[in-house]
Amino acid sequence: LQKVFEAYAVPLREWRTEHGVMHVDKLLDALEELGLPLESSQATRLVNEVKQNPQRAEHPGYLDLTGFKVTFKACYEELMTSPSLEMKQRLVTIMEQSKNPFLKLLSTDEKQQLIEGRGPDGRNVCVCKKFTKGTVLVQQGEEGNSMFIVIDGQLSVVVTFGTGADATQKEVAKLPAGAVMGEMSLVLGKPRSATCVVFSDGASLAEITRTAMVKLLDARPSLAKELEDLVLVKENKNYLAADNAAAMAAYRQRGAGGGGGGKGEDNGEEAHSPNSRPFSRG
């Protein structure tokens, strides 16, 4: 890095530094020499960022060696996390084959927008990263700012029940390759319902940012309502299933105890009456 920087650097009397300073006009050439050729949109954004947020206000458009290293690292990370054409095709295939209720609402074009789009700043709305085992991706109760697609590896889904000293944690699911996580919180604006931890070392995930979802919802405002309706139907089914299970357990208990019929049975039916059951959206 230093050798390439010095090849393009010039001395600046007002900015005394051992290795000189580089003007932004030479920045793209230096990055390309280091193996980081940028697309035109990325190059324009980078140049504008350097000019608008100068390392030194009195010298806009110039970087010293430290500033150049920071810029190189940011460009390198963006390049490494940008999904390749092959990866984009793989992600679209995963989304097409998924039984996830949110993804089933989307057209193929909308799925591609989530993978291939760029935000107002020109950055990719979808990035691919590898994670080590034990990495906490999302924390229960936090705001959801992105959703994830598992490319390779597994995630552990952990739910905390209770609060304070009485709180207990339980693993409720393992998410394999192809699974989708975090879309409900992202679309509906609800807190994360569980904590997700990387279970296998070197797991690969695609993270789709809020920017992608905002663009999608702007183009199709009804999408959030459609998903909310699906969630509501699922929650009501779960509630009815739990209600029926509780009623059956009570019935069996009465039978085992030799009871049945009479006032006690009426009270039991009344307790499980649909008219008395509270309605909740979760």
N, C-alpha and C positions, 0 to 999 in steps of 0.2 A: 504493500500500500504506500509506504513512504517513498519508495523509489519512483513509482508512477506519479505520485503527488508532486514530487520535486521536479519531475520532467515538465510539468505544466505550470508550476508555481513561479511567481515573480516577487521581487522584494517590494515592500511598501514602507516608505519611511515612517509614516504615521502609525504603522502597526508593526512593531518590532517583534519578530518571531524568527527562530532559528532556521526554519525550513521555508520561509516565505509564505505567500498567500496565493490562492487560486481564484480566478474569476469564474463566475457561473458559466460563462460562454465556453470554458474548457472542461467543465464538469462532465458533460455527457461523453466527450471523447475519452476522458480518463476512466469513466465507469465501463465503457465499451472495451477498452484495453484490458480491463480487469475481468472481462468475461460477463459483464452485465449490460447487454444491449437492451434499451428500453423502447417500448412501443411509443408512437408519437404522442398519444394522450398522456402516458406516464411521464414522458420527457417534459412535456409542456407543464404538467402539474408540478414536477420537481423543481424546474427552473423558477416557476412562480412562487413556490413555497420558500425557496432560498432568498428570493428578492423581497418577499413580503415579510419574512421573519428572519432578518439578517442576524448573523452571529454577533456582529457589532453594528449598532444603529448608525454610527458615523461612517460605516463602510458597507453599504448595502451591495449585495451581489458578490461578496468575497467570503472565502472560507480559509481558515488555517488548517493545519494537519489534523487537529482534533475534530474540527467541524466536518472535515472530509471523511474521517473514519466513521463518525456517527451517521452521516448521509449514506455511506457505502453499506453499513450494517442494516439500515432501514430498507434500502433497495434490495439487498440480498434476501432479507427475511420475506419481503413481499414477493419476490420472484420464486423463492422456495415453497411458499405456501399457496401460490396460485395453481389451481388445478390445471393439468395438461388437457389436451383435447381428448385423449384416451380416458382420463379420469372423469371428465365431464360426461362423456358418453356412458361410462360405468355408473355414475351417480344418477343419471336420468333413468337408466335401466332399473336400478334399485328402487327408485321412486315409482316407476311404472308398475313394478311387480309387488310393491308394498300394499298391505291390507290396512295401513294406517288410515283412519277416517278422514283426517285432514287432507292427506295426499290424494285420496280417492275423489275429493271434490275438485281437484285441479286438472286442467287440461294439460296436454303434453307441452304446449307452448309456455304455459304458466310455470311448469316445473323447470323448463329450460331457463326461464328468466331468473328463477331462484339460484341457479347454478352459474349462469353466464353473465349476469348483469353487473353493472358498475354503479357505485354511488355517485353523488354530486361531486365528490372530490376525486373521482376517477379510479378509486380503489375497488378491487373485487368485492362483491357482496358475499362471496363464498370462498373460504380458505380451507386448505387441507393441512392437518397437523398430526404428528405422532406424539403419543403421551406415554409416560412411564406408569407402571402399576402403582396404584394408590393415589394417583392424582385426582383431586376433587374437581369435577367439571362444573357442577351446579350444587347449590346448597338449598335445602328445604327452607321455604319462607322468603327467599330472595326474589327480587324482581327478575323477570325473564327478558334478557336482551338478545338471545339467539336461540336457534335450534340446532340439533346435531343429527348427523347420519353416520352410523357405524359402518365404516368401510371394511376394516379387519379388526379382530379382537372381540372382547366382551366388556360390558359395563355391569356393575352391580348397583341395583336400585335399593336404597335404604330409606325407610320411613321412621321418623321419630314420633312416638306416641307419648302424650303427657308433657308436662313442663317441669322445670326445676329438678329437684332431687328425685322426683317420681318419674322422670323421663326415661323411656326405654327405646332402644333402636332395634329394628328388625329388617333383615333383607327380604324384600317382597318379590324380587324378580332378578333375572339375569338377562341382559339385552345382547343378543348375538349380532354378528355381521348382517347388515341389511336393516337393522332396527332404526327407528326414528325416535328422537327424544327431545322434549322441550317445546314442541309446537303449540300446545295448548296455552301455556303461560305466555308465549310470545304473541300469539294472535289475540287472545282474550284479555291480556293485561293482568292475569291473575298471578299471585306469588307461586314460586316453584312448589309443587306438591310433594317432592321427594328430593333426597340427595343422591346424586349419581357419581360413582367412583369408578375409575378405570380398574378393571379386574385383571387384565392380561397385559404384560409388559410389551411396549411397542405398538399399542393399539393405534390404528389410524382412523381419524374422524374428519368429516367435513362439517364445518361450522357455517351456518347461514345467518347473517346478521339481521338486525332489526331494519336496517336500510332496505334490504331486499323485500321484507314483509310490508313495509310502508308503501313501497312502489306497487306491490301486488294489490294491496287493499285500496290504494288510490284508484287503480284501474278497475277494481271490482269490489265496490263498497259492501255488497251483500255477503261477501265471503265470511266475515266475522260472525254475522247472524246465523248463517248456515251451519257453521261449526258449533256455535253455541247451542243451536237446536239439537244437533247430534249428541253433544255432551249431556244435555238435559234429558234426552230420551234414555241414554245409557245410565245416568244416575238414577232415574226413576225405576228402570228395570232392576238395578242393583238394590234399590230400596225395597221394592216389592219382593224380590227374592229373599232378602234378609227378613222381611216382615213375615213371609210365609214360613220360613224356616223356624222363626221364633214361635209362631202359632202352632206349628206341628210339634215342636219340642214341648210346649205347654200342654198340648192335647195328650201326648204320650205320658207326660208326668202325671196327669190326672188319672190316666188309665192305670198306670203302675201303682198309684196310691189307692185304687179302688173307688175313686170318686167319679164324677161324671154327671152331667145333667144338672138341673136345678139352678139356683141363683148363682152359684159359682161359675157355671158354664156360661151363663148370660154375661157375667162380668168379663169373662175371658174374651168372648166375642166382641164385646163393646170396646175393650182395650185395643183390639186390632182392627176396629172398623176403619174403612177408608176415609170416612167423614171426620174421624178424630185424629187422623195421622197428620202431623205437621208437614207442610211442603217446604222443601229446601232445595236450593240450586247448588248446594255444596259449599 
